[in-house]
Amino acid sequence: MKAISLETRIDERLADAERRFAGVEEALTSPEVLSNPDRLRDLGKERSDLEPLVLAGRELRSALEEHAGAVELATESDDAEMRALAEDEAQELAGRIEGMIEEVRRLLVPKDPLADRPAVVEIRAGTGGDEAGLFAADLMRMYQQYAERSGWKIELMNISEGIPGSIKEVIFSVTGNGAYGRLRYESGVHRVQRVPATESQGRIHTSAATVAVLPEAEEVDLEIDPNDLRIDVYRSSGPGGQSVNTTDSAVRITHLPSGLVVSIQDEKSQLKNKAKALKVLRSRLLDHMIAESEAERARERRTQVGTGDRSAKIRTYNFPQSRVTDHRINLTLHRLSDVLGGDLDEITSALQVAEQEERMAAEGS
């Protein structure tokens, strides 16, 4: 039996965190910081982010010292009973230390800096005709109820409807603690297997809808040159009241360098539609930048959340079997109605754990 030693890399990173934590605590007491609300807020957040790691590191180091003492006693004591007690203590501590090291590894993985951003969610009906539009509407209701459960706020930005009860395309923003961090796992192709209401033979059809979840971009994230934009205004169409079709309130913005096009007509005010369109465009450009950055790192993530790959089938909703299967982590739940009712926590939590494990493995490689 021998003492457990901490990996040099982990030891050094814990020491760095300790030094930074001490520096932040000292800075928080300085008059200069106390008189600067922005600096005070930033340092306060950094302290709260560092504290769990620092406390876990201290607990781990204490357990390692206890284990070393127990090993020494078990090795050097002349008393057989004392040696046996020390060996038992060392074994018990070794088990605890293993769990502590895993927790420290988890805390050392950098957090997603965009996790607490609002999310911009885009849902589009895919293959399957009217049934795909009905499924897209089901997905929108699922996210609305998930947002309600989570205490988030939803703002509708644009919607294009099909037959009654169906959606061709919808864009909405979700604001609240951890909104993008949890909703980002929804990006991809969602597939439904069920008997459509219009099917007279009772045959099961397969339809699909595409979901894109983007972090809401702030102006500091990227600068858009007004000369790169072509802005067209036109008359709104579809539901919206008597005045919706009488003015050129709808806005279409084309980002010339990328070819991205955003059209918004939800508001009766042209200015409001323009502001919403710019918000969506900025978020799409930020998402594109993130995807390019991930591609440069050449990091294949099994959960497909880093690249936001929306060409991949991520989940199947099978009505005959009341089954939901997330194909990225091979998770199957037999409670379809609960999931479509907004109970997504079990799925998103499992995806977070899977991604965390991959990032830990990447950190350790």
N, C-alpha and C positions, 0 to 999 in steps of 0.2 A: 504493500500500500504506500502510495506517495502523494504528496501535496498536489493540488490542482493549480496549474498556472494559467493565467489569462493570455489569450493571443495578443501578440505585440500590437497588432493593428487596432484591436478593440481597446486595449489599454491606452494607447496614444490618443484615440478619439475621445475616450472618456475624460482623459486629462485635459484635452483641448476644451471640451464642454464645461468642465469645472472652472477653468480659467476664464472662459467667456462669461459664464454665469456670475462669477465673482465680479468681473469688470462691469457687467450690466447692473448688478445690485449697487455697486459703488456709484455708477453714473446716475442712478435713479435718485440718489440723495443730493446731487449737486444742484445748486441754485440755478445754474444755466439751463439744466434739463427741466427742472420744476417750473421754470417760467416759459417753457416752450411746449404748448399742448401737443403739437404733432410729434415732436421728439419723445415726449413723455409717453404718448400712446404707443409709438413704435417700440420703444424699449420695454414697455410693460408687456406687450405681446411677445417680444423675444424672450423675456424672462419666463412667461407662462409656457412657452414652447420648450424651453430648455429644462425647466424644473423637473418634469417627469423623468427625463434621462439622467439628470444629475442625482436625483434621489435613488433611482434604480441602481446607478453605478455605485453609490455609497453603500447601499444594502449589499450589493454583490461583493464589494471589497471586504466588508465586515465578515460576510459568510466565508470568503476565501481565507481570511486570517484565522477564523475559528476552525476551519477544516485543517489548516496547516498545524495548528496547535493540537488538534485531536490526533492527527497522524503522528506527530512527534511523540505524544504521550503513549500511543499504541505501540510505537517502535522501541521506545527507550525505557518504559516502566518495567520494574522487576515484579510488580504485583499483577498476577494473572487476571484477577477480577477487574482491576483497573484497566488493564489492556483491553479486555473484552468490552468494557463500557466505552472506552475511547474508540474502538473499532466500530461499534454500533453507531456512535455519534458521527464518526467520519462518513460512514455509509449514508446516514440520513441526510447529512449536510451535502454530500455529493449529489444526491437526487435533487435537492432544492437548488443547488448551484446550477445544475443543468438547465432548469426552468428559468432561472434568473438570467443566464447568459442568452437564452433565446429571446427573453423580453428585451434585454439591452440591444440585441441585434435588430429587433423590430423597431425600437425607438431610434436607432441610428440611421434607419432608412429615411432619406429626405422626404418630407411631406410634399404633396402636390401644392404648389403655391396658388393654384387657381381653384382649389377645392371649395372655398367659401364664396366664390363668385356666383352671381345669378347665372342661370342657364337659359340659353335660347334653344327651344325645342322645335324642330320641324318634322312634321309627319306627312308622308305622301302615300297615296294609294298606289299599289304596284300591280302586279299581274293578278287577274281575276275579275276584271270589270267592276260591276256595281257591288259585288260581294267584297271586293278589296276596299271599296270606299266605305262600306258599312263596318268593316274591320278597322279601318283607320279611325273611324268615329269611336269604336270600342276602346282603342288604344288611348285616344285623347281623354275619354272619361276615366280610364284607369289612372292616367297621370294626374288628372284633376283631383281624384279621390286620394291618391298617394300624397299629393301636395297638401291636401286638407288634413290628412293624418299627421303630416310632418310639421304642420304649422307654417307652411310656405304660402306665398301669395302668387297668384297667376294673373298675368295680363295678356289678353288676346291681342295679337298684332296684325294678323291677316288670316282670312279663311276663305276657301273656295269650295262650295258645296256641290254635291252631285244630286242623285235622286234623294227624296225625303229620308233623312236620317243618316245620310252618308257624307263623306268628306273627300274631296279630291286632294286638297292640300290645306294644312293649317300651320301657322307659326305663332308661338306664344312664348313669353318669358316667365321664368319661375324664380322668385326672389325669396331667400331665407337661408338660415344657417346650414351650410353644407350642401346647398342645392346642386351645384354642378358636380361636386365631389361624388354624389351618389347617383345622380341621373346620367352621368357620362357613360355608365355601363349599358345604357339603353340604345346606344348608337349601333345600328345594323339593320339587317332584314328580319322582320318578324313574320312568321308564317302561321296561318290558321287552317285547320282541317275541320270542316263541319258541313252539315247539310244546309245550304242556303234556303232562305224563306221562299225563294222563287223556284226551287227545285221540286218538280212534281213527282219525280221517280224515287225520291229519297236517297239519291246518291251523294256521297261525301265529296266535296270539292276542296281543293287547296288554293288558297289565295295568299297574297303577301302585301305588306306595307313597309315602307322604309322610314326609319327614325334617325334623325341627326340631332345630336345634342352638342351645342357649342358653348364655350365659356363666354359670357357677355364681356365684350372688350371695353376697356376704358381708353380715353383719348391719349393717355400717356403710353399705352401699349404699342401703338403704331400711328404714324402720321399719314393721313391721306391727302395727297395733293389735289386741290379742287380741279386742277386742269386735267386730272386723270378720270374725271367723272362726266358722264353724259346724263343729264336729268331731263326726262320727258314727263309731261303731265297729260292726263287724258280723263275722259269721263268715266266715273265708276259704274260698275254693272252689278247686278245681283241684289240681294236683300240689303236693306239699310234705310228704309224710309223714303218718303216722297222726294226729299231734296237731294238724295244721294246721286241721282242721275242728271241733275240740272246744272252742276258745276264741274269744272275740270279739277277735281280734288284728288284723284288717284295719281300716284307717283311711281315712276319706274326709274331706277338708278342703275346705270351700267358702269362698272369699273373697267375702263378700257385696257389697262395692262394685263389684267387677269381674265377678262371676259365675264366676270361674275355679274349676274343681273338680279336685282331685288325689286319686286313690285309690291306695293302696299296700297290698299284702298279701303281699309277698315274704318278710318275716321272720315268725317265730313270735311275736316279741315286739311287743306293741302299741306300746311306747315307741319301739322302733327303727323301726317303720313310720311312726309319727307324725313322727319326726325326718327320715326320708327324704321324707315328703310335704311337710313344711315347706321342705326344701331345694329340691324341685322347684317348689313354689309361689313361693318367693322368686325363683328363676331366671326363671320365666315372667313375673313382675311386672317384673323388671329388663329382660327382653327387650322387654316392652310399652313400658316407658319409653323405651328406646333407639329403638324403631320410631317412637314419637310424636315424639321429638326429630328424627329424620331427616326425618319428614314435614314438620315445621315449617321445616326448612331447605330444603324443596322440592328436594332434590338427587336427580335421577334417576340411578341407577347402573346401567350396562348389565349389570354382573355380579350385580346384585340381592342383594348381600351386606350392604349397609348397612341395608336395611329388613328383611332376612330374609323376603322375600315368599315364602310357602310355597304360594301358589296358582299359581305359575308353573312350567311344565315346564322343568326345568333340564338333564336328561340322559336319553339313550335308550341302552339296552343291547340291541343287536340280535344275537341268537344265530346265526341263519342266516349272517350276514355276519361274525361274530366282531368286531363293531364297537361302539365306545362313542363317542357324540357328545355333547359339552357344548354346548348351544345358546346359552349366554350369550356365548361367545367363538368359536363355530364351530370348535371343536377336535374332530377325529375321530382316534381311534386304532383300529388293527385288531389289537388284542390283548386281547380281552374277558376271557379266562381270567386274564391277569396282573392286570388291574384288579380283578376280583372276588376275586382272591387277595390283595388289599390293597396292590397297587402303584399308589398314588394320587398319588405325588409329582409326576409330570409334569403331571397335571391341576391339582392345587392350586397348583403353582408358576406355571403359566400364568395361573391366575385371580388370583393375587397380583400378578403383573406387570401384568395388565389393570387391576386396581383401582388400583395405584400410578400408572399412567399417567393415569387419570381424576382421581385426587386431585391429581397434579402440575398437570394442566390447570386444575383448579378453583382451585388455589393461585395460578396465574399469571394468572387472569382477573380 
